[in-house]
């Protein structure tokens, strides 16, 4: 997905100021972008020369992990420009809040929240282990909106992060090259429609309802504007793109000096949304606006987040039965573009990376279901794909 340059500047300025204030209050906190791997328990190799850590070692481990989580969540917040979730930081000056009740804005975690998150971290989502001819890796289903507490990896995902050489994401939003592409949406937008006046007014109204300054989304093509607004629909339920699992994983990878790669480009994601012609893009915009206006978007975001948090694969497999998003041939074509076709395009890249070393592949959870999902496709290619059962209680 994409971010407006104006928003990115606003987000960076706001977050940097907050980080400086926090650092002044707590001089011992280290906000530099690099984390010594030896001090980061989450990212250390599993094999340890000291199987019975001392109290001092345990304290250092907790401290290192806390710093890693701090950086990961700060970076996730900085990358939040993707979906305009920190627009709330500049909302009051741009939106008539007397007429519009604004959802709560995402916040940087406090020290107490970091400690609680680390202490109570548990596995969520969907994780598979991959093996073939001595090669191994992991496949993890992510969520593009989440709660702050979900940003802390549990034991099973933490083990995969520790042992992976490479973290492969749909897009690494912390990659400067990806950020440059995001900053030039006109060149990556593909076939985008000129909105009819009535549709443009409806879009403007939803921007106001979301308390997003008009300048934040104006540089984006309409398909990305409605995608951003849909992602923001869960903020009243505590679900925010600021805590997107994908961005948190990218930050952990970069902090540990691991290789973090993108499986796609902004252009390929835009092509999937627009279908390669203005007519398909216009239908996507109109349908998305209808979901926002009718109130359907918010409960759908809440439901899929709940399914993810429970690790309920059976319910996720039934997605098309309850999503209210597959009602005709055009809807089915959109789902094929968004999921099946992208899965087939990502598969060769994933296999190439797996040949080079241990890879944690982390993509949206809907990419992992059905006969065209990545677990099924990898199985047909000779991979032993075993789901890792996680305790979500």
Helices and strands as residue ranges (DSSP letters): H 5-25, G 37-39, G 41-43, H 55-78, G 79-83, G 85-90, H 111-120, E 126-132, E 135-142, G 148-151, H 155-163, E 166-169, H 176-182, H 185-188, H 197-209, H 214-217, H 222-231, G 232-237, G 241-243, H 245-255, E 259-262, H 266-274, H 278-294, H 296-310, H 313-317, H 319-322, H 329-335, I 336-341, H 342-356, E 359-364, G 365-368, H 374-380, E 384-388
